[in-house]
Amino acid sequence: MPDAFATAAVLASLPPSWQDWIAANLARGCSPLDMANSMARSGQYTMEVARAALAEAVRQRGGADAGASIFTPAQVMPFIDTTRNKIVVDQREVEILFVLKSPQVILLGNVLGSEECDAIVAHCESGSSSGYSRSTVTGADDGSSVVHEGRTSEMAFIERGEVDIAERIERRLAALAHWPAECGEPFQLQKYASTQEYRPHYDWLDPDTTGHRSHLARGGQRLATFILYLTEVEQGGGTIFPGLGLEVYPKKGSALWFLNTDSNHQPDRQTLHGGAPVVTGTKIIANKWLRQERYG
């Protein structure tokens, strides 16, 4: 990081509009790390320049001395232990089937038993839960749930404490990810019939979007995703990562894990992914998103 004179010069060199933007967002309590990431994403500044300018702005406000400390994330990342081919958790041998290191994508086998998958599916079909409705996405403008043509599945939720088997699975996932269960969102089930899909999207929440900021306030960023495959699918329905040339096909009882951010808790654009159209059969999955902080 440049010295204090250099950082002062960097901040002073920014156009007044950017200086006003920095001052206004720091006054609102925005994270300097989020702000630096936004500046870099604009394409106008490198991350080094953005961090230098923000470090000086924080110093001038009476905050920390100019340096990297203001950009240090508050928490470590969740992680899957890939040092062994199998992980024993909750009296199950979970298999490490596939690992992509950057961005981190891991396919896990034997995460759920067949009877556990059937029980979760039956719970949402029986009317004892909220039941299925047309899937929605988070509106960018106001954070409301809106129907989107790119997501044609149906969804249902299992709230924490609603059913014992879901609680047991949640504890298992928490142990696998080395992350507290209370920092996870409720299970969101997705049911895809023939031709239904979810076009490529990100799971992370955009701190530059008004609608997403209200969701960030409820537990911070979505650091990681579990996708639990609850049914077999005869044809189609893979989880695709277009930028990586990767497609993972559903297998009942397995789970796909991936990190949504880098080690600084910043959104990773390499994690663009989607659900390919189902050709034959019905795909049912359960999503579990892990947040920075306690959710709710």
C-alpha positions as CSV (number, residue, x, y, z in Angstrom):
1,M,0.0,0.0,0.0
2,P,1.4,3.5,-0.8
3,D,2.4,5.8,2.0
4,A,0.2,8.5,3.5
5,F,1.3,11.2,1.0
6,A,0.7,8.9,-1.9
7,T,-2.8,7.9,-0.8
8,A,-3.7,11.5,-0.2
9,A,-2.6,12.2,-3.8
10,V,-4.7,9.3,-5.1
11,L,-7.8,10.5,-3.3
12,A,-7.3,14.1,-4.5
13,S,-6.9,13.0,-8.1
14,L,-10.3,11.4,-8.2
15,P,-13.1,13.4,-9.9
16,P,-15.4,15.3,-7.4
17,S,-18.2,12.9,-8.2
18,W,-16.2,9.9,-7.0
19,Q,-14.9,11.8,-3.9
20,D,-18.5,12.7,-3.1
21,W,-19.6,9.1,-3.6
22,I,-16.9,7.9,-1.2
23,A,-17.7,10.4,1.4
24,A,-21.5,9.7,1.2
25,N,-21.1,5.9,1.4
26,L,-18.6,6.0,4.3
27,A,-21.0,8.3,6.1
28,R,-23.7,5.7,5.6
29,G,-21.5,3.0,7.2
30,C,-20.8,1.1,4.0
31,S,-17.9,-1.4,4.0
32,P,-14.7,0.0,2.5
33,L,-14.1,-3.4,1.0
34,D,-17.5,-3.4,-0.8
35,M,-16.8,0.2,-2.0
36,A,-13.3,-0.7,-3.3
37,N,-14.8,-3.7,-5.2
38,S,-17.5,-1.4,-6.7
39,M,-14.9,1.1,-7.9
40,A,-12.8,-1.7,-9.5
41,R,-15.9,-3.2,-11.1
42,S,-16.7,0.2,-12.7
43,G,-13.6,-0.3,-14.9
44,Q,-12.3,3.2,-14.2
45,Y,-9.9,2.2,-11.4
46,T,-7.7,-0.7,-10.4
47,M,-8.2,-2.3,-7.0
48,E,-4.9,-0.8,-5.8
49,V,-6.1,2.7,-6.7
50,A,-9.5,2.1,-5.1
51,R,-8.0,0.8,-1.9
52,A,-5.5,3.7,-1.7
53,A,-8.2,6.3,-2.1
54,L,-10.5,4.7,0.4
55,A,-7.8,4.2,3.0
56,E,-7.0,7.9,2.8
57,A,-10.7,8.8,3.0
58,V,-11.1,6.6,6.2
59,R,-7.9,8.2,7.6
60,Q,-9.2,11.7,7.0
61,R,-12.5,10.8,8.8
62,G,-10.5,9.9,11.9
63,G,-10.6,6.1,11.3
64,A,-7.8,3.7,10.9
65,D,-4.4,4.7,9.5
66,A,-4.0,4.2,5.8
67,G,-3.4,0.5,5.2
68,A,-4.9,-2.8,4.4
69,S,-6.5,-3.3,7.9
70,I,-9.7,-1.6,6.9
71,F,-10.2,-4.2,4.1
72,T,-9.8,-7.3,6.3
73,P,-13.0,-9.4,6.3
74,A,-14.6,-9.8,9.7
75,Q,-14.9,-13.6,9.4
76,V,-13.1,-16.6,7.9
77,M,-14.6,-18.5,5.0
78,P,-16.7,-21.7,5.3
79,F,-14.7,-24.6,3.8
80,I,-15.0,-28.3,2.9
81,D,-12.0,-30.5,4.0
82,T,-10.7,-32.0,0.8
83,T,-7.5,-33.4,2.3
84,R,-9.2,-36.9,2.3
85,N,-11.3,-38.7,-0.2
86,K,-14.1,-39.3,2.3
87,I,-15.4,-37.2,5.3
88,V,-17.1,-39.0,8.2
89,V,-19.9,-36.8,9.5
90,D,-23.1,-37.7,11.3
91,Q,-22.2,-41.4,10.9
92,R,-22.1,-41.1,7.1
93,E,-19.1,-41.4,4.8
94,V,-19.4,-38.4,2.5
95,E,-17.4,-38.9,-0.7
96,I,-15.3,-36.2,-2.4
97,L,-16.1,-36.9,-6.1
98,F,-14.9,-33.8,-7.8
99,V,-12.9,-30.6,-6.9
100,L,-12.4,-27.5,-8.9
101,K,-10.1,-25.1,-7.1
102,S,-10.7,-21.7,-8.6
103,P,-13.5,-20.9,-8.2
104,Q,-14.0,-23.6,-5.7
105,V,-16.7,-26.1,-6.8
106,I,-16.9,-29.5,-5.0
107,L,-19.2,-32.4,-5.8
108,L,-20.0,-34.5,-2.7
109,G,-21.5,-38.0,-2.8
110,N,-23.6,-39.8,-0.2
111,V,-24.5,-36.6,1.6
112,L,-28.1,-37.8,2.1
113,G,-29.6,-41.2,2.2
114,S,-32.4,-42.1,-0.3
115,E,-34.9,-42.3,2.5
116,E,-33.9,-38.8,3.7
117,C,-34.4,-37.4,0.2
118,D,-37.8,-39.0,0.0
119,A,-38.8,-37.7,3.4
120,I,-37.9,-34.1,2.5
121,V,-39.8,-34.3,-0.8
122,A,-42.8,-35.9,0.8
123,H,-42.9,-33.2,3.5
124,C,-43.2,-30.5,0.9
125,E,-45.8,-32.4,-1.1
126,S,-48.0,-33.3,1.8
127,G,-49.3,-29.9,2.7
128,S,-47.5,-29.9,6.0
129,S,-45.2,-27.2,4.7
130,S,-46.0,-24.0,2.9
131,G,-46.3,-26.0,-0.4
132,Y,-45.0,-25.2,-3.8
133,S,-45.6,-21.9,-5.7
134,R,-44.0,-20.3,-8.8
135,S,-40.4,-19.6,-8.2
136,T,-39.3,-16.0,-7.9
137,V,-36.1,-13.9,-7.8
138,T,-35.1,-10.9,-5.6
139,G,-36.0,-7.7,-7.3
140,A,-33.0,-5.4,-7.9
141,D,-35.0,-2.2,-7.2
142,D,-36.8,-2.9,-4.0
143,G,-35.8,-6.4,-2.9
144,S,-39.3,-7.9,-3.4
145,S,-39.9,-11.4,-4.7
146,V,-40.8,-11.2,-8.4
147,V,-41.5,-13.8,-11.1
148,H,-38.8,-13.9,-13.7
149,E,-39.0,-15.6,-17.1
150,G,-35.6,-17.0,-16.6
151,R,-36.7,-19.1,-13.6
152,T,-39.6,-21.4,-14.5
153,S,-39.6,-23.9,-11.6
154,E,-41.7,-24.1,-8.5
155,M,-40.4,-23.5,-5.0
156,A,-41.1,-24.3,-1.4
157,F,-39.4,-23.5,1.9
158,I,-38.6,-25.5,5.0
159,E,-38.2,-23.1,7.9
160,R,-35.7,-23.9,10.7
161,G,-37.4,-26.1,13.3
162,E,-40.2,-27.1,11.0
163,V,-39.4,-30.8,10.7
164,D,-36.8,-33.0,12.5
165,I,-35.2,-34.5,9.4
166,A,-34.4,-31.1,8.0
167,E,-32.8,-30.1,11.3
168,R,-30.6,-33.2,11.2
169,I,-29.5,-32.5,7.6
170,E,-28.9,-28.9,8.5
171,R,-26.5,-29.9,11.3
172,R,-24.7,-32.3,8.9
173,L,-24.2,-29.5,6.4
174,A,-23.0,-27.1,9.1
175,A,-20.4,-29.8,10.1
176,L,-19.3,-30.3,6.5
177,A,-18.9,-26.6,5.9
178,H,-17.4,-25.7,9.3
179,W,-20.0,-23.0,9.5
180,P,-22.7,-22.3,12.1
181,A,-26.2,-23.6,11.2
182,E,-27.7,-20.3,12.4
183,C,-25.7,-18.5,9.6
184,G,-27.7,-20.4,7.0
185,E,-30.9,-19.5,5.2
186,P,-33.8,-21.9,5.4
187,F,-33.9,-24.7,2.9
188,Q,-35.4,-23.6,-0.4
189,L,-36.7,-26.5,-2.5
190,Q,-36.9,-26.2,-6.3
191,K,-39.0,-28.5,-8.5
192,Y,-38.3,-28.6,-12.2
193,A,-40.6,-30.5,-14.6
194,S,-39.9,-31.1,-18.2
195,T,-38.6,-28.0,-20.1
196,Q,-38.3,-26.0,-16.8
197,E,-35.0,-24.3,-16.1
198,Y,-33.1,-21.5,-14.3
199,R,-31.0,-19.5,-16.6
200,P,-27.5,-18.5,-15.6
201,H,-27.4,-16.2,-12.5
202,Y,-25.3,-15.4,-9.4
203,D,-26.2,-16.5,-5.9
204,W,-24.3,-13.6,-4.3
205,L,-26.1,-10.4,-3.4
206,D,-25.0,-7.3,-5.2
207,P,-24.1,-4.5,-2.7
208,D,-24.5,-2.0,-5.4
209,T,-28.2,-2.9,-5.9
210,T,-30.8,-1.2,-3.7
211,G,-33.0,-4.3,-3.5
212,H,-30.1,-6.6,-2.6
213,R,-28.9,-4.3,0.2
214,S,-32.0,-5.0,2.3
215,H,-31.2,-8.7,2.1
216,L,-27.6,-8.1,2.9
217,A,-28.7,-6.5,6.1
218,R,-30.3,-9.8,7.2
219,G,-27.1,-11.7,7.6
220,G,-24.5,-10.4,5.2
221,Q,-23.2,-11.9,2.0
222,R,-24.0,-15.4,0.7
223,L,-20.6,-16.9,1.0
224,A,-21.3,-20.4,-0.2
225,T,-24.1,-22.6,-1.7
226,F,-25.1,-26.2,-1.1
227,I,-27.3,-27.7,-3.8
228,L,-28.8,-31.0,-2.5
229,Y,-30.1,-33.4,-5.3
230,L,-33.2,-35.1,-4.0
231,T,-34.4,-37.0,-7.1
232,E,-32.9,-38.9,-10.0
233,V,-33.5,-37.2,-13.4
234,E,-33.7,-39.3,-16.5
235,Q,-32.4,-36.7,-18.9
236,G,-31.2,-33.1,-18.6
237,G,-31.4,-30.8,-15.6
238,G,-27.7,-30.4,-15.0
239,T,-26.2,-27.6,-13.0
240,I,-24.2,-25.6,-15.5
241,F,-21.3,-23.1,-15.1
242,P,-21.1,-21.5,-18.5
243,G,-17.9,-19.6,-18.0
244,L,-16.1,-22.8,-16.7
245,G,-17.4,-25.2,-19.3
246,L,-18.7,-27.3,-16.4
247,E,-22.0,-29.3,-16.1
248,V,-22.9,-31.4,-13.0
249,Y,-25.8,-33.9,-13.5
250,P,-28.2,-34.6,-10.6
251,K,-27.7,-37.8,-8.6
252,K,-30.0,-38.5,-5.8
253,G,-28.3,-38.0,-2.4
254,S,-25.3,-36.1,-3.7
255,A,-24.7,-32.4,-3.2
256,L,-22.9,-29.6,-5.1
257,W,-21.0,-27.0,-3.1
258,F,-19.4,-23.8,-4.3
259,L,-18.1,-20.6,-2.9
260,N,-19.8,-17.4,-4.1
261,T,-17.1,-15.0,-3.0
262,D,-13.4,-14.7,-2.9
263,S,-11.4,-14.8,0.4
264,N,-12.2,-11.1,1.0
265,H,-16.0,-11.9,1.0
266,Q,-16.3,-10.1,-2.4
267,P,-18.6,-11.5,-5.1
268,D,-16.9,-13.8,-7.6
269,R,-18.2,-13.4,-11.1
270,Q,-16.7,-16.8,-12.1
271,T,-19.6,-18.4,-10.1
272,L,-22.2,-17.7,-12.8
273,H,-24.3,-20.9,-12.9
274,G,-27.8,-22.1,-13.9
275,G,-30.1,-25.1,-14.0
276,A,-30.3,-26.6,-17.5
277,P,-33.8,-27.5,-18.8
278,V,-35.1,-30.9,-17.7
279,V,-35.8,-33.1,-20.7
280,T,-37.3,-36.1,-19.1
281,G,-38.3,-36.6,-15.4
282,T,-38.6,-34.3,-12.5
283,K,-35.7,-32.6,-10.7
284,I,-36.1,-31.6,-7.1
285,I,-33.3,-29.9,-5.3
286,A,-32.8,-28.1,-1.9
287,N,-30.7,-25.0,-1.8
288,K,-28.9,-23.9,1.3
289,W,-27.1,-20.6,1.3
290,L,-24.5,-19.8,4.0
291,R,-24.3,-16.2,5.1
292,Q,-21.5,-14.1,6.7
293,E,-23.5,-13.7,9.9
294,R,-26.5,-15.0,11.8
295,Y,-29.4,-15.0,9.3
296,G,-32.7,-13.3,10.1
